[in-house]
Amino acid sequence: MSKHEFFVDMTCEGCSGAVTRVLTKLDVKFDIDLPNKKVVIESDKSADDLLATLKKTGKAVNYIGPK
């Protein structure tokens, strides 16, 4: 399992809720840092797959790198 860190343009609890909903479907471990707009995901999936999933929230998403 590797950890990946992403920037997600979240501004409120609703935004982090959207991230939670899409990631829960993937069955991965994740931690949302709303004040810093970061999401750390622990998964065997590729960073590209995780990025595509996060983009389903409609938020601006960038891959920061491995954690």
PDB file of N, H, CA, C and O in Angstrom:
ATOM      1  N   MET A   1       0.854  -1.185   0.000  1.00  0.00           N
ATOM      2  CA  MET A   1       0.000   0.000   0.000  1.00  0.00           C
ATOM      3  C   MET A   1       0.894   1.240   0.000  1.00  0.00           C
ATOM      4  O   MET A   1       1.826   1.348   0.797  1.00  0.00           O
ATOM      5  N   SER A   2       0.603   2.151  -0.886  1.00  0.00           N
ATOM      6  H   SER A   2      -0.153   2.064  -1.533  1.00  0.00           H
ATOM      7  CA  SER A   2       1.351   3.399  -0.902  1.00  0.00           C
ATOM      8  C   SER A   2       0.407   4.562  -0.608  1.00  0.00           C
ATOM      9  O   SER A   2      -0.807   4.467  -0.788  1.00  0.00           O
ATOM     10  N   LYS A   3       0.999   5.652  -0.154  1.00  0.00           N
ATOM     11  H   LYS A   3       1.985   5.730  -0.008  1.00  0.00           H
ATOM     12  CA  LYS A   3       0.216   6.844   0.171  1.00  0.00           C
ATOM     13  C   LYS A   3       0.459   7.916  -0.878  1.00  0.00           C
ATOM     14  O   LYS A   3       1.590   8.156  -1.299  1.00  0.00           O
ATOM     15  N   HIS A   4      -0.627   8.553  -1.288  1.00  0.00           N
ATOM     16  H   HIS A   4      -1.546   8.358  -0.946  1.00  0.00           H
ATOM     17  CA  HIS A   4      -0.565   9.623  -2.271  1.00  0.00           C
ATOM     18  C   HIS A   4      -1.229  10.863  -1.692  1.00  0.00           C
ATOM     19  O   HIS A   4      -2.261  10.768  -1.027  1.00  0.00           O
ATOM     20  N   GLU A   5      -0.638  12.024  -1.946  1.00  0.00           N
ATOM     21  H   GLU A   5       0.200  12.101  -2.487  1.00  0.00           H
ATOM     22  CA  GLU A   5      -1.185  13.281  -1.439  1.00  0.00           C
ATOM     23  C   GLU A   5      -1.717  14.115  -2.600  1.00  0.00           C
ATOM     24  O   GLU A   5      -1.051  14.277  -3.623  1.00  0.00           O
ATOM     25  N   PHE A   6      -2.935  14.643  -2.423  1.00  0.00           N
ATOM     26  H   PHE A   6      -3.475  14.511  -1.592  1.00  0.00           H
ATOM     27  CA  PHE A   6      -3.587  15.439  -3.452  1.00  0.00           C
ATOM     28  C   PHE A   6      -4.031  16.773  -2.889  1.00  0.00           C
ATOM     29  O   PHE A   6      -4.381  16.876  -1.713  1.00  0.00           O
ATOM     30  N   PHE A   7      -4.017  17.793  -3.729  1.00  0.00           N
ATOM     31  H   PHE A   7      -3.733  17.710  -4.685  1.00  0.00           H
ATOM     32  CA  PHE A   7      -4.641  19.076  -3.415  1.00  0.00           C
ATOM     33  C   PHE A   7      -6.052  19.017  -3.999  1.00  0.00           C
ATOM     34  O   PHE A   7      -6.231  18.718  -5.179  1.00  0.00           O
ATOM     35  N   VAL A   8      -7.049  19.302  -3.166  1.00  0.00           N
ATOM     36  H   VAL A   8      -6.904  19.544  -2.207  1.00  0.00           H
ATOM     37  CA  VAL A   8      -8.438  19.350  -3.632  1.00  0.00           C
ATOM     38  C   VAL A   8      -9.019  20.680  -3.171  1.00  0.00           C
ATOM     39  O   VAL A   8      -8.970  20.994  -1.982  1.00  0.00           O
ATOM     40  N   ASP A   9      -9.564  21.459  -4.085  1.00  0.00           N
ATOM     41  H   ASP A   9      -9.604  21.204  -5.051  1.00  0.00           H
ATOM     42  CA  ASP A   9     -10.074  22.793  -3.768  1.00  0.00           C
ATOM     43  C   ASP A   9     -11.387  22.708  -2.986  1.00  0.00           C
ATOM     44  O   ASP A   9     -12.469  22.945  -3.524  1.00  0.00           O
ATOM     45  N   MET A  10     -11.259  22.361  -1.693  1.00  0.00           N
ATOM     46  H   MET A  10     -10.380  22.169  -1.256  1.00  0.00           H
ATOM     47  CA  MET A  10     -12.418  22.225  -0.799  1.00  0.00           C
ATOM     48  C   MET A  10     -12.560  23.496   0.035  1.00  0.00           C
ATOM     49  O   MET A  10     -11.574  24.013   0.560  1.00  0.00           O
ATOM     50  N   THR A  11     -13.780  23.993   0.153  1.00  0.00           N
ATOM     51  H   THR A  11     -14.581  23.573  -0.273  1.00  0.00           H
ATOM     52  CA  THR A  11     -13.989  25.208   0.933  1.00  0.00           C
ATOM     53  C   THR A  11     -14.904  24.991   2.135  1.00  0.00           C
ATOM     54  O   THR A  11     -15.001  25.860   3.000  1.00  0.00           O
ATOM     55  N   CYS A  12     -15.577  23.837   2.198  1.00  0.00           N
ATOM     56  H   CYS A  12     -15.498  23.131   1.495  1.00  0.00           H
ATOM     57  CA  CYS A  12     -16.540  23.631   3.286  1.00  0.00           C
ATOM     58  C   CYS A  12     -16.711  22.140   3.568  1.00  0.00           C
ATOM     59  O   CYS A  12     -16.122  21.291   2.898  1.00  0.00           O
ATOM     60  N   GLU A  13     -17.529  21.846   4.572  1.00  0.00           N
ATOM     61  H   GLU A  13     -18.008  22.535   5.116  1.00  0.00           H
ATOM     62  CA  GLU A  13     -17.818  20.454   4.932  1.00  0.00           C
ATOM     63  C   GLU A  13     -18.510  19.714   3.791  1.00  0.00           C
ATOM     64  O   GLU A  13     -18.317  18.510   3.624  1.00  0.00           O
ATOM     65  N   GLY A  14     -19.311  20.426   3.010  1.00  0.00           N
ATOM     66  H   GLY A  14     -19.467  21.405   3.145  1.00  0.00           H
ATOM     67  CA  GLY A  14     -19.979  19.805   1.867  1.00  0.00           C
ATOM     68  C   GLY A  14     -18.972  19.308   0.854  1.00  0.00           C
ATOM     69  O   GLY A  14     -19.137  18.235   0.273  1.00  0.00           O
ATOM     70  N   CYS A  15     -17.917  20.100   0.643  1.00  0.00           N
ATOM     71  H   CYS A  15     -17.783  20.972   1.115  1.00  0.00           H
ATOM     72  CA  CYS A  15     -16.852  19.708  -0.290  1.00  0.00           C
ATOM     73  C   CYS A  15     -16.141  18.448   0.209  1.00  0.00           C
ATOM     74  O   CYS A  15     -15.915  17.510  -0.556  1.00  0.00           O
ATOM     75  N   SER A  16     -15.797  18.434   1.483  1.00  0.00           N
ATOM     76  H   SER A  16     -15.981  19.196   2.105  1.00  0.00           H
ATOM     77  CA  SER A  16     -15.104  17.266   2.018  1.00  0.00           C
ATOM     78  C   SER A  16     -16.046  16.065   2.032  1.00  0.00           C
ATOM     79  O   SER A  16     -15.597  14.924   1.923  1.00  0.00           O
ATOM     80  N   GLY A  17     -17.344  16.315   2.166  1.00  0.00           N
ATOM     81  H   GLY A  17     -17.708  17.242   2.254  1.00  0.00           H
ATOM     82  CA  GLY A  17     -18.330  15.232   2.098  1.00  0.00           C
ATOM     83  C   GLY A  17     -18.360  14.599   0.724  1.00  0.00           C
ATOM     84  O   GLY A  17     -18.499  13.382   0.601  1.00  0.00           O
ATOM     85  N   ALA A  18     -18.232  15.417  -0.314  1.00  0.00           N
ATOM     86  H   ALA A  18     -18.119  16.405  -0.214  1.00  0.00           H
ATOM     87  CA  ALA A  18     -18.201  14.899  -1.689  1.00  0.00           C
ATOM     88  C   ALA A  18     -16.968  14.021  -1.887  1.00  0.00           C
ATOM     89  O   ALA A  18     -17.047  12.966  -2.516  1.00  0.00           O
ATOM     90  N   VAL A  19     -15.839  14.452  -1.353  1.00  0.00           N
ATOM     91  H   VAL A  19     -15.775  15.309  -0.841  1.00  0.00           H
ATOM     92  CA  VAL A  19     -14.603  13.665  -1.446  1.00  0.00           C
ATOM     93  C   VAL A  19     -14.779  12.339  -0.698  1.00  0.00           C
ATOM     94  O   VAL A  19     -14.385  11.282  -1.191  1.00  0.00           O
ATOM     95  N   THR A  20     -15.370  12.409   0.485  1.00  0.00           N
ATOM     96  H   THR A  20     -15.690  13.268   0.885  1.00  0.00           H
ATOM     97  CA  THR A  20     -15.620  11.203   1.274  1.00  0.00           C
ATOM     98  C   THR A  20     -16.496  10.219   0.506  1.00  0.00           C
ATOM     99  O   THR A  20     -16.226   9.018   0.497  1.00  0.00           O
ATOM    100  N   ARG A  21     -17.541  10.728  -0.136  1.00  0.00           N
ATOM    101  H   ARG A  21     -17.760  11.704  -0.129  1.00  0.00           H
ATOM    102  CA  ARG A  21     -18.461   9.847  -0.882  1.00  0.00           C
ATOM    103  C   ARG A  21     -17.754   9.094  -2.012  1.00  0.00           C
ATOM    104  O   ARG A  21     -17.934   7.885  -2.154  1.00  0.00           O
ATOM    105  N   VAL A  22     -16.949   9.803  -2.819  1.00  0.00           N
ATOM    106  H   VAL A  22     -16.803  10.786  -2.704  1.00  0.00           H
ATOM    107  CA  VAL A  22     -16.303   9.120  -3.950  1.00  0.00           C
ATOM    108  C   VAL A  22     -15.207   8.149  -3.476  1.00  0.00           C
ATOM    109  O   VAL A  22     -15.015   7.092  -4.076  1.00  0.00           O
ATOM    110  N   LEU A  23     -14.494   8.509  -2.403  1.00  0.00           N
ATOM    111  H   LEU A  23     -14.650   9.368  -1.915  1.00  0.00           H
ATOM    112  CA  LEU A  23     -13.417   7.633  -1.932  1.00  0.00           C
ATOM    113  C   LEU A  23     -13.937   6.422  -1.179  1.00  0.00           C
ATOM    114  O   LEU A  23     -13.307   5.364  -1.202  1.00  0.00           O
ATOM    115  N   THR A  24     -15.078   6.557  -0.510  1.00  0.00           N
ATOM    116  H   THR A  24     -15.590   7.415  -0.491  1.00  0.00           H
ATOM    117  CA  THR A  24     -15.658   5.430   0.216  1.00  0.00           C
ATOM    118  C   THR A  24     -16.009   4.300  -0.752  1.00  0.00           C
ATOM    119  O   THR A  24     -15.893   3.126  -0.399  1.00  0.00           O
ATOM    120  N   LYS A  25     -16.434   4.642  -1.959  1.00  0.00           N
ATOM    121  H   LYS A  25     -16.528   5.595  -2.245  1.00  0.00           H
ATOM    122  CA  LYS A  25     -16.777   3.633  -2.970  1.00  0.00           C
ATOM    123  C   LYS A  25     -15.560   2.826  -3.417  1.00  0.00           C
ATOM    124  O   LYS A  25     -15.702   1.697  -3.885  1.00  0.00           O
ATOM    125  N   LEU A  26     -14.359   3.403  -3.273  1.00  0.00           N
ATOM    126  H   LEU A  26     -14.243   4.320  -2.892  1.00  0.00           H
ATOM    127  CA  LEU A  26     -13.132   2.724  -3.697  1.00  0.00           C
ATOM    128  C   LEU A  26     -12.582   1.770  -2.649  1.00  0.00           C
ATOM    129  O   LEU A  26     -11.711   0.955  -2.954  1.00  0.00           O
ATOM    130  N   ASP A  27     -13.071   1.857  -1.432  1.00  0.00           N
ATOM    131  H   ASP A  27     -13.779   2.519  -1.184  1.00  0.00           H
ATOM    132  CA  ASP A  27     -12.572   1.028  -0.336  1.00  0.00           C
ATOM    133  C   ASP A  27     -11.073   1.273  -0.115  1.00  0.00           C
ATOM    134  O   ASP A  27     -10.269   0.341  -0.143  1.00  0.00           O
ATOM    135  N   VAL A  28     -10.717   2.535   0.101  1.00  0.00           N
ATOM    136  H   VAL A  28     -11.370   3.292   0.124  1.00  0.00           H
ATOM    137  CA  VAL A  28      -9.338   2.926   0.401  1.00  0.00           C
ATOM    138  C   VAL A  28      -9.306   3.656   1.741  1.00  0.00           C
ATOM    139  O   VAL A  28     -10.335   4.129   2.224  1.00  0.00           O
ATOM    140  N   LYS A  29      -8.133   3.742   2.329  1.00  0.00           N
ATOM    141  H   LYS A  29      -7.297   3.358   1.937  1.00  0.00           H
ATOM    142  CA  LYS A  29      -7.975   4.541   3.553  1.00  0.00           C
ATOM    143  C   LYS A  29      -7.612   5.954   3.129  1.00  0.00           C
ATOM    144  O   LYS A  29      -6.785   6.146   2.238  1.00  0.00           O
ATOM    145  N   PHE A  30      -8.231   6.945   3.766  1.00  0.00           N
ATOM    146  H   PHE A  30      -8.903   6.789   4.490  1.00  0.00           H
ATOM    147  CA  PHE A  30      -7.917   8.321   3.394  1.00  0.00           C
ATOM    148  C   PHE A  30      -8.075   9.255   4.574  1.00  0.00           C
ATOM    149  O   PHE A  30      -8.781   8.959   5.538  1.00  0.00           O
ATOM    150  N   ASP A  31      -7.397  10.396   4.477  1.00  0.00           N
ATOM    151  H   ASP A  31      -6.823  10.636   3.694  1.00  0.00           H
ATOM    152  CA  ASP A  31      -7.459  11.426   5.509  1.00  0.00           C
ATOM    153  C   ASP A  31      -7.647  12.769   4.812  1.00  0.00           C
ATOM    154  O   ASP A  31      -6.884  13.129   3.916  1.00  0.00           O
ATOM    155  N   ILE A  32      -8.674  13.502   5.234  1.00  0.00           N
ATOM    156  H   ILE A  32      -9.294  13.209   5.962  1.00  0.00           H
ATOM    157  CA  ILE A  32      -8.970  14.802   4.629  1.00  0.00           C
ATOM    158  C   ILE A  32      -8.520  15.919   5.559  1.00  0.00           C
ATOM    159  O   ILE A  32      -8.907  15.963   6.727  1.00  0.00           O
ATOM    160  N   ASP A  33      -7.704  16.815   5.033  1.00  0.00           N
ATOM    161  H   ASP A  33      -7.390  16.780   4.084  1.00  0.00           H
ATOM    162  CA  ASP A  33      -7.235  17.996   5.769  1.00  0.00           C
ATOM    163  C   ASP A  33      -7.914  19.208   5.131  1.00  0.00           C
ATOM    164  O   ASP A  33      -7.364  19.839   4.229  1.00  0.00           O
ATOM    165  N   LEU A  34      -9.115  19.521   5.612  1.00  0.00           N
ATOM    166  H   LEU A  34      -9.563  19.008   6.345  1.00  0.00           H
ATOM    167  CA  LEU A  34      -9.912  20.587   4.999  1.00  0.00           C
ATOM    168  C   LEU A  34      -9.245  21.961   5.058  1.00  0.00           C
ATOM    169  O   LEU A  34      -9.239  22.661   4.045  1.00  0.00           O
ATOM    170  N   PRO A  35      -8.676  22.385   6.206  1.00  0.00           N
ATOM    171  CA  PRO A  35      -8.053  23.722   6.244  1.00  0.00           C
ATOM    172  C   PRO A  35      -6.940  23.905   5.207  1.00  0.00           C
ATOM    173  O   PRO A  35      -6.786  24.987   4.641  1.00  0.00           O
ATOM    174  N   ASN A  36      -6.167  22.843   4.963  1.00  0.00           N
ATOM    175  H   ASN A  36      -6.292  21.964   5.423  1.00  0.00           H
ATOM    176  CA  ASN A  36      -5.051  22.927   4.007  1.00  0.00           C
ATOM    177  C   ASN A  36      -5.426  22.404   2.621  1.00  0.00           C
ATOM    178  O   ASN A  36      -4.592  22.383   1.716  1.00  0.00           O
ATOM    179  N   LYS A  37      -6.671  21.987   2.459  1.00  0.00           N
ATOM    180  H   LYS A  37      -7.349  22.004   3.195  1.00  0.00           H
ATOM    181  CA  LYS A  37      -7.187  21.496   1.170  1.00  0.00           C
ATOM    182  C   LYS A  37      -6.374  20.332   0.640  1.00  0.00           C
ATOM    183  O   LYS A  37      -6.046  20.284  -0.545  1.00  0.00           O
ATOM    184  N   LYS A  38      -6.047  19.386   1.525  1.00  0.00           N
ATOM    185  H   LYS A  38      -6.314  19.425   2.488  1.00  0.00           H
ATOM    186  CA  LYS A  38      -5.250  18.226   1.117  1.00  0.00           C
ATOM    187  C   LYS A  38      -5.973  16.938   1.478  1.00  0.00           C
ATOM    188  O   LYS A  38      -6.695  16.863   2.472  1.00  0.00           O
ATOM    189  N   VAL A  39      -5.758  15.931   0.646  1.00  0.00           N
ATOM    190  H   VAL A  39      -5.172  15.992  -0.162  1.00  0.00           H
ATOM    191  CA  VAL A  39      -6.298  14.598   0.895  1.00  0.00           C
ATOM    192  C   VAL A  39      -5.155  13.609   0.730  1.00  0.00           C
ATOM    193  O   VAL A  39      -4.475  13.605  -0.296  1.00  0.00           O
ATOM    194  N   VAL A  40      -4.940  12.766   1.742  1.00  0.00           N
ATOM    195  H   VAL A  40      -5.493  12.768   2.576  1.00  0.00           H
ATOM    196  CA  VAL A  40      -3.928  11.716   1.665  1.00  0.00           C
ATOM    197  C   VAL A  40      -4.679  10.389   1.556  1.00  0.00           C
ATOM    198  O   VAL A  40      -5.528  10.069   2.387  1.00  0.00           O
ATOM    199  N   ILE A  41      -4.348   9.625   0.515  1.00  0.00           N
ATOM    200  H   ILE A  41      -3.657   9.884  -0.161  1.00  0.00           H
ATOM    201  CA  ILE A  41      -5.026   8.358   0.265  1.00  0.00           C
ATOM    202  C   ILE A  41      -4.014   7.224   0.329  1.00  0.00           C
ATOM    203  O   ILE A  41      -2.948   7.292  -0.284  1.00  0.00           O
ATOM    204  N   GLU A  42      -4.361   6.169   1.087  1.00  0.00           N
ATOM    205  H   GLU A  42      -5.226   6.113   1.585  1.00  0.00           H
ATOM    206  CA  GLU A  42      -3.519   4.973   1.165  1.00  0.00           C
ATOM    207  C   GLU A  42      -4.206   3.891   0.355  1.00  0.00           C
ATOM    208  O   GLU A  42      -5.306   3.448   0.688  1.00  0.00           O
ATOM    209  N   SER A  43      -3.542   3.471  -0.715  1.00  0.00           N
ATOM    210  H   SER A  43      -2.649   3.830  -0.986  1.00  0.00           H
ATOM    211  CA  SER A  43      -4.189   2.538  -1.635  1.00  0.00           C
ATOM    212  C   SER A  43      -3.164   1.836  -2.512  1.00  0.00           C
ATOM    213  O   SER A  43      -2.030   2.292  -2.655  1.00  0.00           O
ATOM    214  N   ASP A  44      -3.587   0.706  -3.104  1.00  0.00           N
ATOM    215  H   ASP A  44      -4.509   0.335  -2.988  1.00  0.00           H
ATOM    216  CA  ASP A  44      -2.770   0.015  -4.105  1.00  0.00           C
ATOM    217  C   ASP A  44      -3.052   0.551  -5.501  1.00  0.00           C
ATOM    218  O   ASP A  44      -2.351   0.208  -6.453  1.00  0.00           O
ATOM    219  N   LYS A  45      -4.078   1.392  -5.628  1.00  0.00           N
ATOM    220  H   LYS A  45      -4.648   1.671  -4.855  1.00  0.00           H
ATOM    221  CA  LYS A  45      -4.444   1.946  -6.943  1.00  0.00           C
ATOM    222  C   LYS A  45      -3.410   2.977  -7.396  1.00  0.00           C
ATOM    223  O   LYS A  45      -2.696   3.554  -6.577  1.00  0.00           O
ATOM    224  N   SER A  46      -3.339   3.197  -8.697  1.00  0.00           N
ATOM    225  H   SER A  46      -3.920   2.728  -9.363  1.00  0.00           H
ATOM    226  CA  SER A  46      -2.386   4.172  -9.222  1.00  0.00           C
ATOM    227  C   SER A  46      -2.843   5.595  -8.893  1.00  0.00           C
ATOM    228  O   SER A  46      -4.023   5.844  -8.646  1.00  0.00           O
ATOM    229  N   ALA A  47      -1.889   6.514  -8.895  1.00  0.00           N
ATOM    230  H   ALA A  47      -0.930   6.312  -9.096  1.00  0.00           H
ATOM    231  CA  ALA A  47      -2.208   7.916  -8.640  1.00  0.00           C
ATOM    232  C   ALA A  47      -3.178   8.440  -9.689  1.00  0.00           C
ATOM    233  O   ALA A  47      -4.043   9.260  -9.381  1.00  0.00           O
ATOM    234  N   ASP A  48      -3.038   7.969 -10.933  1.00  0.00           N
ATOM    235  H   ASP A  48      -2.336   7.302 -11.182  1.00  0.00           H
ATOM    236  CA  ASP A  48      -3.945   8.405 -12.004  1.00  0.00           C
ATOM    237  C   ASP A  48      -5.386   7.977 -11.734  1.00  0.00           C
ATOM    238  O   ASP A  48      -6.322   8.746 -11.955  1.00  0.00           O
ATOM    239  N   ASP A  49      -5.557   6.745 -11.255  1.00  0.00           N
ATOM    240  H   ASP A  49      -4.797   6.120 -11.075  1.00  0.00           H
ATOM    241  CA  ASP A  49      -6.909   6.257 -10.930  1.00  0.00           C
ATOM    242  C   ASP A  49      -7.517   7.077  -9.796  1.00  0.00           C
ATOM    243  O   ASP A  49      -8.692   7.440  -9.839  1.00  0.00           O
ATOM    244  N   LEU A  50      -6.702   7.364  -8.782  1.00  0.00           N
ATOM    245  H   LEU A  50      -5.747   7.070  -8.747  1.00  0.00           H
ATOM    246  CA  LEU A  50      -7.190   8.140  -7.637  1.00  0.00           C
ATOM    247  C   LEU A  50      -7.525   9.563  -8.066  1.00  0.00           C
ATOM    248  O   LEU A  50      -8.522  10.131  -7.621  1.00  0.00           O
ATOM    249  N   LEU A  51      -6.691  10.140  -8.931  1.00  0.00           N
ATOM    250  H   LEU A  51      -5.881   9.678  -9.293  1.00  0.00           H
ATOM    251  CA  LEU A  51      -6.925  11.491  -9.431  1.00  0.00           C
ATOM    252  C   LEU A  51      -8.248  11.541 -10.209  1.00  0.00           C
ATOM    253  O   LEU A  51      -9.039  12.469 -10.034  1.00  0.00           O
ATOM    254  N   ALA A  52      -8.481  10.549 -11.059  1.00  0.00           N
ATOM    255  H   ALA A  52      -7.838   9.795 -11.201  1.00  0.00           H
ATOM    256  CA  ALA A  52      -9.721  10.492 -11.841  1.00  0.00           C
ATOM    257  C   ALA A  52     -10.933  10.398 -10.920  1.00  0.00           C
ATOM    258  O   ALA A  52     -11.962  11.023 -11.173  1.00  0.00           O
ATOM    259  N   THR A  53     -10.806   9.619  -9.858  1.00  0.00           N
ATOM    260  H   THR A  53      -9.970   9.111  -9.653  1.00  0.00           H
ATOM    261  CA  THR A  53     -11.907   9.483  -8.901  1.00  0.00           C
ATOM    262  C   THR A  53     -12.178  10.801  -8.184  1.00  0.00           C
ATOM    263  O   THR A  53     -13.333  11.198  -8.031  1.00  0.00           O
ATOM    264  N   LEU A  54     -11.124  11.479  -7.746  1.00  0.00           N
ATOM    265  H   LEU A  54     -10.185  11.156  -7.870  1.00  0.00           H
ATOM    266  CA  LEU A  54     -11.295  12.758  -7.047  1.00  0.00           C
ATOM    267  C   LEU A  54     -11.910  13.812  -7.963  1.00  0.00           C
ATOM    268  O   LEU A  54     -12.655  14.676  -7.499  1.00  0.00           O
ATOM    269  N   LYS A  55     -11.609  13.750  -9.251  1.00  0.00           N
ATOM    270  H   LYS A  55     -11.004  13.048  -9.628  1.00  0.00           H
ATOM    271  CA  LYS A  55     -12.165  14.730 -10.190  1.00  0.00           C
ATOM    272  C   LYS A  55     -13.674  14.582 -10.347  1.00  0.00           C
ATOM    273  O   LYS A  55     -14.346  15.505 -10.806  1.00  0.00           O
ATOM    274  N   LYS A  56     -14.205  13.426  -9.967  1.00  0.00           N
ATOM    275  H   LYS A  56     -13.659  12.676  -9.594  1.00  0.00           H
ATOM    276  CA  LYS A  56     -15.654  13.216 -10.032  1.00  0.00           C
ATOM    277  C   LYS A  56     -16.408  14.136  -9.072  1.00  0.00           C
ATOM    278  O   LYS A  56     -17.621  14.303  -9.195  1.00  0.00           O
ATOM    279  N   THR A  57     -15.694  14.730  -8.123  1.00  0.00           N
ATOM    280  H   THR A  57     -14.708  14.594  -8.024  1.00  0.00           H
ATOM    281  CA  THR A  57     -16.335  15.651  -7.179  1.00  0.00           C
ATOM    282  C   THR A  57     -16.641  16.993  -7.840  1.00  0.00           C
ATOM    283  O   THR A  57     -17.436  17.775  -7.319  1.00  0.00           O
ATOM    284  N   GLY A  58     -16.014  17.261  -8.983  1.00  0.00           N
ATOM    285  H   GLY A  58     -15.368  16.626  -9.407  1.00  0.00           H
ATOM    286  CA  GLY A  58     -16.198  18.543  -9.654  1.00  0.00           C
ATOM    287  C   GLY A  58     -15.274  19.631  -9.119  1.00  0.00           C
ATOM    288  O   GLY A  58     -15.345  20.781  -9.551  1.00  0.00           O
ATOM    289  N   LYS A  59     -14.419  19.268  -8.194  1.00  0.00           N
ATOM    290  H   LYS A  59     -14.362  18.333  -7.843  1.00  0.00           H
ATOM    291  CA  LYS A  59     -13.471  20.230  -7.609  1.00  0.00           C
ATOM    292  C   LYS A  59     -12.164  20.216  -8.399  1.00  0.00           C
ATOM    293  O   LYS A  59     -11.850  19.241  -9.082  1.00  0.00           O
ATOM    294  N   ALA A  60     -11.414  21.298  -8.299  1.00  0.00           N
ATOM    295  H   ALA A  60     -11.669  22.090  -7.744  1.00  0.00           H
ATOM    296  CA  ALA A  60     -10.070  21.331  -8.886  1.00  0.00           C
ATOM    297  C   ALA A  60      -9.181  20.411  -8.063  1.00  0.00           C
ATOM    298  O   ALA A  60      -9.125  20.519  -6.838  1.00  0.00           O
ATOM    299  N   VAL A  61      -8.478  19.496  -8.753  1.00  0.00           N
ATOM    300  H   VAL A  61      -8.524  19.409  -9.749  1.00  0.00           H
ATOM    301  CA  VAL A  61      -7.649  18.505  -8.069  1.00  0.00           C
ATOM    302  C   VAL A  61      -6.273  18.460  -8.716  1.00  0.00           C
ATOM    303  O   VAL A  61      -6.147  18.473  -9.940  1.00  0.00           O
ATOM    304  N   ASN A  62      -5.237  18.407  -7.870  1.00  0.00           N
ATOM    305  H   ASN A  62      -5.340  18.397  -6.876  1.00  0.00           H
ATOM    306  CA  ASN A  62      -3.862  18.249  -8.350  1.00  0.00           C
ATOM    307  C   ASN A  62      -3.172  17.171  -7.534  1.00  0.00           C
ATOM    308  O   ASN A  62      -3.391  17.055  -6.328  1.00  0.00           O
ATOM    309  N   TYR A  63      -2.338  16.383  -8.200  1.00  0.00           N
ATOM    310  H   TYR A  63      -2.161  16.477  -9.180  1.00  0.00           H
ATOM    311  CA  TYR A  63      -1.541  15.384  -7.505  1.00  0.00           C
ATOM    312  C   TYR A  63      -0.289  16.046  -6.965  1.00  0.00           C
ATOM    313  O   TYR A  63       0.487  16.618  -7.730  1.00  0.00           O
ATOM    314  N   ILE A  64      -0.081  15.978  -5.660  1.00  0.00           N
ATOM    315  H   ILE A  64      -0.712  15.513  -5.039  1.00  0.00           H
ATOM    316  CA  ILE A  64       1.101  16.589  -5.039  1.00  0.00           C
ATOM    317  C   ILE A  64       2.282  15.638  -5.128  1.00  0.00           C
ATOM    318  O   ILE A  64       3.389  16.039  -5.488  1.00  0.00           O
ATOM    319  N   GLY A  65       2.037  14.363  -4.794  1.00  0.00           N
ATOM    320  H   GLY A  65       1.138  14.038  -4.501  1.00  0.00           H
ATOM    321  CA  GLY A  65       3.108  13.367  -4.867  1.00  0.00           C
ATOM    322  C   GLY A  65       2.943  12.295  -3.822  1.00  0.00           C
ATOM    323  O   GLY A  65       1.991  12.315  -3.041  1.00  0.00           O
ATOM    324  N   PRO A  66       3.872  11.355  -3.803  1.00  0.00           N
ATOM    325  CA  PRO A  66       3.807  10.293  -2.795  1.00  0.00           C
ATOM    326  C   PRO A  66       4.039  10.855  -1.405  1.00  0.00           C
ATOM    327  O   PRO A  66       4.755  11.842  -1.241  1.00  0.00           O
ATOM    328  N   LYS A  67       3.449  10.243  -0.428  1.00  0.00           N
ATOM    329  H   LYS A  67       2.867   9.441  -0.561  1.00  0.00           H
ATOM    330  CA  LYS A  67       3.552  10.731   0.955  1.00  0.00           C
ATOM    331  C   LYS A  67       4.515   9.866   1.714  1.00  0.00           C
ATOM    332  O   LYS A  67       4.752  10.098   2.900  1.00  0.00           O
TER     333      LYS A  67
END
